[in-house]
Amino acid sequence: MAGQIYAGHSRCYDAIVVGAGIQGLFAAYQLAKRGQKTLLLEQFPLPHTRGSSQGQSRIIRSAYPQDYYILMMGEAYRLWAALEAEAGVKLYRPTPMLVLGHQENPKFQNYRQSIERHHIPSEAFTPQALAQKFSGFYPHGGEMAVSDLSAGVLYANKALQAVQDQFQRQGGTVHDGEKVLNILPGALVTVSTSQGEYQAKRLVVTAGPWTNRLLAPLGLQLPLQPLRISVCYWKAKGQGHGSHRSLEQFPCFLSAGLSGHAHDVYGLPSDEYPGLVKICYHHGSPVDPDQPDQLGHASAVPDVRILQDFVRKYLPGLEPEPAVQERCLYTNTPDEDFVLDRHPRFRNIIIGAGFSGHGFKFAPVIGKILCELSLGEEPFYNLAPFQISRFSTPSKANL
Ligand SMILES: Cc1cc2nc3c(=O)[nH]c(=O)nc-3n(C[C@H](O)[C@H](O)[C@H](O)COP(=O)(O)OP(=O)(O)OC[C@H]3O[C@@H](n4cnc5c(N)ncnc54)[C@H](O)[C@@H]3O)c2cc1C
């Protein structure tokens, strides 16, 4: 598809979506399902590994301290199942998720209370009970675990392909290898790309770490921080050390406010590298998404060292050196809540951004919300936590 010449194709659409990560794909798919003639523009040839959505695995879970995320997850699970059925592809494997924390820690308590309040199937584990059920985890004085039994592993790359296929099956058009260079607002939005010019009644911007580049000519800059995340895969120590009887049985886990950690650590059984588990720090170093290899030394986060300390302390059955190290990008907001909103001035331009390292599981619902906003509808959810106006100082040049 990259480099294709579109002579003769209509350049006028009902909707254009910029960015074919998981959020743009779902937004485009929803628009096409609603009968909108939709163009999805992606700067890189698909599939690619330079954004936030690539990889084999992502955690899906209901457990969140915030009620508004738990509410959205109810629909997200239904929509993932509907996509599986429509595409005829398995996209999810149930896998329990442990939340590890100190029983007195407010963040851990928030998880426990919201799990109870929303009747999420769950079990609580003392360190002894945890050792019996999930050997290999060693909580320390006063720490414990609570599980989310609704959780699982989403097959991320398969999901990307499935949504793209269903979008195209609905009549949607994908132009990959075609970078959006400029957006001119108006009743008909004009989008200039590396290969041409298009117009549409509505535009959805889901450009991940590149979002502010596209918003600059629209007089808007959001407090979005692209971060480089070290994606580390770990192997079990040799037979005999034996705390990990079987890494295939390894649960998903998330640390919640463990002492000594400014940010949390999470892990999941690895589909990328059989026999290894994937454990990452939920934070990273500020980076330019076009130059992910160049980090400013002053702001570099010692994420791999933090992970090594975590593995030594909590998962001593694993080798404390990552066997494989890759990278991926987050786009963080200051409060780690998403941006799902209309442009403050150009109401037919919709922005979905700032997914802060936890947006994949929500993508079917986010796509639906972005579609509804772009059609001038009011989504079912209270979108106050996701509005642009919550930022005290978004720079709104020329608004
Ligand atoms: C290591 C890692 C682990 C994660 N784990 C989880 C997890 O367990 N559970 C979970 O729910 N979430 C998780 N996430 C977060 C989740 O993956 C992201 O929130 C989600 O993928 C964000 O998708 P996106 O579509 O916004 O961004 P992206 O995937 O980055 O997509 C944006 C797209 O826009 C394109 N684009 C940008 N500018 C232009 C332009 N000018 N013209 C055309 N195209 C353009 C880009 O090329 C890119 O393809 C994780 C993320 C990482 C990195």
The ligand as an SDF file (V2000), in Angstrom:
LIG
                    3D

 53 58  0  0  0  0  0  0  0  0999 V2000
    5.6610   -1.2350   26.5680 C   0  0  0  0  0  0  0  0  0  0  0  0
    4.2100   -0.8860   26.6200 C   0  0  0  0  0  0  0  0  0  0  0  0
    3.3540   -1.6720   27.3690 C   0  0  0  0  0  0  0  0  0  0  0  0
    1.9970   -1.3410   27.4520 C   0  0  0  0  0  0  0  0  0  0  0  0
    1.1810   -2.1490   28.1630 N   0  0  0  0  0  0  0  0  0  0  0  0
   -0.1510   -1.9060   28.1860 C   0  0  0  0  0  0  0  0  0  0  0  0
   -1.0170   -2.8170   28.8220 C   0  0  0  0  0  0  0  0  0  0  0  0
   -0.5740   -3.8390   29.3740 O   0  0  0  0  0  0  0  0  0  0  0  0
   -2.3480   -2.5540   28.7930 N   0  0  0  0  0  0  0  0  0  0  0  0
   -2.8550   -1.4520   28.1890 C   0  0  0  0  0  0  0  0  0  0  0  0
   -4.0720   -1.2570   28.2050 O   0  0  0  0  0  0  0  0  0  0  0  0
   -2.0400   -0.5620   27.5660 N   0  0  0  0  0  0  0  0  0  0  0  0
   -0.7120   -0.7650   27.5490 C   0  0  0  0  0  0  0  0  0  0  0  0
    0.1430    0.0800   26.8920 N   0  0  0  0  0  0  0  0  0  0  0  0
   -0.4010    1.3380   26.3260 C   0  0  0  0  0  0  0  0  0  0  0  0
   -1.0160    1.1730   24.9550 C   0  0  0  0  0  0  0  0  0  0  0  0
   -0.2570    0.3110   24.1680 O   0  0  0  0  0  0  0  0  0  0  0  0
   -1.1410    2.5750   24.3420 C   0  0  0  0  0  0  0  0  0  0  0  0
   -1.9400    3.3700   25.2100 O   0  0  0  0  0  0  0  0  0  0  0  0
   -1.7770    2.5640   22.9770 C   0  0  0  0  0  0  0  0  0  0  0  0
   -1.0980    1.6620   22.1310 O   0  0  0  0  0  0  0  0  0  0  0  0
   -1.7620    3.9680   22.3680 C   0  0  0  0  0  0  0  0  0  0  0  0
   -2.2170    3.8790   21.0360 O   0  0  0  0  0  0  0  0  0  0  0  0
   -2.2600    5.1340   20.0800 P   0  0  0  0  0  0  0  0  0  0  0  0
   -3.0610    4.6930   18.8900 O   0  0  0  0  0  0  0  0  0  0  0  0
   -2.7030    6.3340   20.8270 O   0  0  0  0  0  0  0  0  0  0  0  0
   -0.7420    5.4450   19.6910 O   0  0  0  0  0  0  0  0  0  0  0  0
    0.2300    4.8140   18.5780 P   0  0  0  0  0  0  0  0  0  0  0  0
    0.1840    3.3440   18.5840 O   0  0  0  0  0  0  0  0  0  0  0  0
    1.5770    5.4470   18.7770 O   0  0  0  0  0  0  0  0  0  0  0  0
   -0.3810    5.3000   17.2060 O   0  0  0  0  0  0  0  0  0  0  0  0
   -0.2440    6.6050   16.7150 C   0  0  0  0  0  0  0  0  0  0  0  0
   -0.0410    6.4770   15.2270 C   0  0  0  0  0  0  0  0  0  0  0  0
   -0.1280    7.7590   14.6170 O   0  0  0  0  0  0  0  0  0  0  0  0
    0.7880    7.7780   13.5370 C   0  0  0  0  0  0  0  0  0  0  0  0
    1.0930    9.1580   13.1890 N   0  0  0  0  0  0  0  0  0  0  0  0
    1.6640   10.0920   13.9800 C   0  0  0  0  0  0  0  0  0  0  0  0
    1.8320   11.2570   13.3050 N   0  0  0  0  0  0  0  0  0  0  0  0
    1.3450   11.0510   12.0620 C   0  0  0  0  0  0  0  0  0  0  0  0
    1.2540   11.8700   10.9050 C   0  0  0  0  0  0  0  0  0  0  0  0
    1.7210   13.1270   10.8900 N   0  0  0  0  0  0  0  0  0  0  0  0
    0.6950   11.3510    9.7830 N   0  0  0  0  0  0  0  0  0  0  0  0
    0.2270   10.0700    9.7800 C   0  0  0  0  0  0  0  0  0  0  0  0
    0.3150    9.2410   10.8520 N   0  0  0  0  0  0  0  0  0  0  0  0
    0.8590    9.7230   11.9790 C   0  0  0  0  0  0  0  0  0  0  0  0
    1.9860    7.0230   14.1240 C   0  0  0  0  0  0  0  0  0  0  0  0
    2.8960    6.6010   13.1400 O   0  0  0  0  0  0  0  0  0  0  0  0
    1.3210    5.9070   14.8640 C   0  0  0  0  0  0  0  0  0  0  0  0
    1.1600    4.7620   14.0550 O   0  0  0  0  0  0  0  0  0  0  0  0
    1.4960   -0.2030   26.7850 C   0  0  0  0  0  0  0  0  0  0  0  0
    2.3680    0.5860   26.0110 C   0  0  0  0  0  0  0  0  0  0  0  0
    3.7000    0.2580   25.9240 C   0  0  0  0  0  0  0  0  0  0  0  0
    4.6040    1.1160   25.1000 C   0  0  0  0  0  0  0  0  0  0  0  0
  1  2  1  0
  2  3  1  0
  2 52  2  0
  3  4  2  0
  4  5  1  0
  4 50  1  0
  5  6  2  0
  6  7  1  0
  6 13  1  0
  7  8  2  0
  7  9  1  0
  9 10  1  0
 10 11  2  0
 10 12  1  0
 12 13  2  0
 13 14  1  0
 14 15  1  0
 14 50  1  0
 15 16  1  0
 16 17  1  0
 16 18  1  0
 18 19  1  0
 18 20  1  0
 20 21  1  0
 20 22  1  0
 22 23  1  0
 23 24  1  0
 24 25  2  0
 24 26  1  0
 24 27  1  0
 27 28  1  0
 28 29  2  0
 28 30  1  0
 28 31  1  0
 31 32  1  0
 32 33  1  0
 33 34  1  0
 33 48  1  0
 34 35  1  0
 35 36  1  0
 35 46  1  0
 36 37  1  0
 36 45  1  0
 37 38  2  0
 38 39  1  0
 39 40  1  0
 39 45  2  0
 40 41  1  0
 40 42  2  0
 42 43  1  0
 43 44  2  0
 44 45  1  0
 46 47  1  0
 46 48  1  0
 48 49  1  0
 50 51  2  0
 51 52  1  0
 52 53  1  0
M  END
$$$$
